[in-house]
């Protein structure tokens, strides 16, 4: 390691990498939540319960 100060281009590269990881993590979390919600629609009892709850609102 050298005692030279970091240049602006190094800081920008580091921020780009951090932003890239945050972007990737955000899409990963969104995809996981979406898959979880959509998997509930494969369970008939969930659909009947959901329909009953929606119908009870009217």
N, C-alpha and C positions, 0 to 999 in steps of 0.2 A: 504494500500500500504506500502511496506517496502522500506527501503533505500538500500537494497542489490542490487548490480549490476546484470544485466540480464546475464544468462549463454549463452554459444554459442548454446546450443540446442534450447533455446527459440528463439534466433534470426533466426536459420534455420527453425524452425516451422513457424514463422511469414512470412519469405520469401516464404516458400512453399505455404502458404495460399494465399499470394498476387499473386504469380505466377499462382496459380490455378484459381483465379478470373480473371486475365488477359487472361488466356488461354480460359476460358469459355466465356468471353466477346468477344474475337476475333472470336471464332466459331459462336457466336450468331450474330455478325455483318455480317460475311461472309454468313451465312444462310439467313439472311434477304435480303441482296443484291441479292443473287442467286434467291430467291423466287420472288423478284421484277422484275428481268430480265426475268425469265421464264414466269411470268404472262403476259408480253408484247406479247408473242407469241400466246396468246389466243385471241388477237385482230386482225382481218383480215386486217383492214386498216393499222395497223402498219407493218404487213408483206408485204403488197403491197408497201408501202412507202420505206421500207428497201430494197426490191428487186429492186425498181426503182433507188435508190441511188447507189446500188452496180453495177447495169447494166450501169449507167451513167459513171462509172469509165473506161469502156472499149470502 
